[in-house]
């Protein structure tokens, strides 16, 4: 069975028709794109929840995290 390549630990950020994969470790866009403001907000949010995101990635037990206030 051929193993499928999967990007490094990441999350998806979706804003309208835009979609980006953002690295959990480096907090950089690794694929796709977002408008500048949406990207900054996604990075700000990920900075707050980086440890939660790493834990979810490792455990593969995903849950919804709170939005920015």
Buried (B, 14 or more C-beta within 10 A) or exposed (E): EEEEEEEEBBBEBEBEEEEBBBBBEEBEBEEEEBEEEBBEBBBEBBEEBEEBBEEBBEEEEEEEEEEEE
